Amino acid sequence: MPGPIHTAPEKAGPPVLGKTLPQLLYEACEAYDNPRAFNQPTGDGWTPMSLDEFRRRAEHTALGLLDAGLDRGDKVAFLLHSDVNFCVADMGCLLGGLIDVPVYLSTAPNQMQYVIDHAEASAIVVADEEQLAVAEEILPDLPRIHTVVMCDVHGEKPEPTLPEGVSFFTLEEIQAKGDASAADVSSAIEDLRAQIHPEDLATLIYTSGTTGKPKGVMLSHENISFNALTSISELSGFEAGPDGEVAISFLPLTHVFARSLQYAYMSQGISVYFCEPDVLVDALPKVQPTAFASVPRVLEKVYAGIQKKIMEMEGLQKAIGTWALGVARQFRMDEQESLPFTLKRKVADALVFSKWRQALGGRVKYIVVGGAALQPDLANTLAAAGIETLQGYGLTETSPVIAFTRPERNKPGTVGDPLPAVEVRIADDGEILTRGPHVMQGYYKAEEKTAKVMSDDWFHTGDIGEFDGNFLKITDRKKDLFKLSTGKYVMPQPIENELGSQPMVDKAIVIGNGRKFCSALIFPAEDQVRAQARQVGVDDQQPFEDLLEEEEIVRAFQQLVDDANEGMDHWSTVKRFALIPDELTVESGLLTPTLKVKRPMIRDAYADEMEALYEETPSPERKTKRKAVIVA
């Protein structure tokens, strides 16, 4: 029998149901007058757009797209950056009854072509000339496309080579068409809004998929509006309006996590600043955000930067930095701290922790973390410095939030309580099941795949978990479980997460299916390894593959593996590992756009290293063709 059904805590607020996504915009416009609601990055700064101006542009975009020959229910593919243009085009489609299909810009053109064709899109909106060139490449294989719209035009309007019958507009031209298409724009918009219903399909989001073809997740207006509004209402102390919270947005709006949060921000009338992840470090002190969403890897890099800086200090400065870091590592946010420790933490705060906060802009109240597990030690260490992280959990199929830790109910190592109106239970095999208004309408044109993950309205997440009281804990991915030749099942995620949270490790992948024991492929973070080399007196300027052979470096990695093994079932511990001087990237096809590892591709790409780890009499620290160091 499956376990008991878990729901939101008794003190949680009511769910927000029955709203369309445009309703969120219009209600925000009535409640707030924010001249800096949307801030588009331009050079060293941002160009602001008011909430009302955003509404006007979205309305004209809706009318313009319909005037250009699109009909309600048509699909519109997006090749867009995660910025204000994405938000305008998105809201324009939603107002016009069009279904948008965001496509990851990091995917290969043939993958883009597959998604756009499978979605049966009639139009493509592109960011700039670079994405226009991609559209030109794939359009000959997309006969349904009749309209292409480009957002950013610098100088003269381009003249792309497009198939016969395909019209090309700038976004400005579309908006001008929309403005001129109706004698009374307000009346025309009222008519459009009256035709939108909460249960209508709002978007198709194609999951990046670690195996096989991506699937189109059908999400309704209510799926996302419920999730966005109910989640934000659970953030105690969140201040709405132009003088309230300030958010910075750097995660891809192609993904439902950042997009749902953007609707939540918009509904509250706060100011949002967009930026690319690679300029985040420079943007944070300028924006001084009070809230932002992140993935664990970003915070792990921040933490690695702190450790690196301390390692490079000298004398008293280094001693103080090392001491303060030790204090932070002892902190436990869910335990009562002693008075002596409180005083110690206050001293550390004055000398060191305040500088950590300044690196994040100095005002951060909420960091909402999703996409992967955040290590409890890192959450506690940051919390010691007054940087609170709220861990969330969900999938594209659940719009996305299933559960998250609230400021007043924050337990590191868990993903918190379910949202109001969301039900969660654990199946007999440990899989997490959920049902409620957050669950998708299904996979587009894939009834069999939909039926496979749905049972009596319960969505099967594919994740393995357990409850600690009412706090949900994710322990592994169901399909990542593997069986040793001894018959023992292994969950690779705990050790992978532990290793992956270490500054010297970029990625770690535990292997062993059908073998006698577990091994690991470790992809080191080059800058951190070189910093470690300087610390222990090893030549840090030598080629990276040679540096990984150095005894002191191998010993440091062995210690990390030993630490990660601690407390694990003996059959789950890593006995051997390979240090591979490569970087896993989306472009190489080894990571999904959401930075999840594609295990089948890894198995093919690193077959030599995997075999070397299981040789009967391996040579200690021998190198493979890829110059990986095998540590046995």
PELINNOR-V885445 format. One record per run of one state. SS is the DSSP state (h for helix, s for strand, l for the rest). FROM is the first residue (numbers start at 1). TO is the last residue. If there is no record, write none. Layout:
SS | FROM | TO
SS | FROM | TO
This chain:
l | 1 | 5
s | 6 | 6
l | 7 | 20
h | 21 | 31
l | 32 | 37
s | 38 | 42
l | 43 | 44
s | 45 | 49
l | 50 | 50
h | 51 | 67
l | 68 | 74
s | 75 | 79
l | 80 | 83
h | 84 | 95
l | 96 | 98
s | 99 | 102
l | 103 | 108
h | 109 | 118
l | 119 | 120
s | 121 | 126
l | 127 | 128
h | 129 | 139
l | 140 | 146
s | 147 | 150
l | 151 | 166
s | 167 | 170
h | 171 | 180
l | 181 | 184
h | 185 | 194
l | 195 | 200
s | 201 | 206
l | 207 | 215
s | 216 | 220
h | 221 | 233
l | 234 | 245
s | 246 | 249
l | 250 | 255
h | 256 | 267
l | 268 | 270
s | 271 | 274
l | 275 | 276
h | 277 | 287
l | 288 | 290
s | 291 | 294
l | 295 | 295
h | 296 | 312
l | 313 | 314
h | 315 | 330
l | 331 | 338
h | 339 | 359
l | 360 | 365
s | 366 | 369
l | 370 | 375
h | 376 | 384
l | 385 | 388
s | 389 | 395
h | 396 | 398
l | 399 | 399
s | 400 | 404
l | 405 | 405
s | 406 | 406
l | 407 | 408
s | 409 | 409
l | 410 | 416
s | 417 | 418
l | 419 | 422
s | 423 | 426
l | 427 | 430
s | 431 | 435
l | 436 | 441
s | 442 | 443
l | 444 | 446
h | 447 | 453
s | 454 | 455
l | 456 | 457
s | 458 | 468
l | 469 | 470
s | 471 | 477
h | 478 | 480
l | 481 | 481
s | 482 | 483
l | 484 | 488
s | 489 | 490
l | 491 | 492
h | 493 | 500
l | 501 | 504
s | 505 | 511
l | 512 | 517
s | 518 | 524
l | 525 | 525
h | 526 | 535
l | 536 | 543
h | 544 | 547
l | 548 | 550
h | 551 | 565
l | 566 | 569
h | 570 | 572
l | 573 | 573
s | 574 | 579
l | 580 | 590
s | 591 | 591
l | 592 | 596
s | 597 | 597
l | 598 | 598
h | 599 | 605
l | 606 | 606
h | 607 | 613
l | 614 | 621
s | 622 | 623
l | 624 | 628
s | 629 | 631
l | 632 | 632
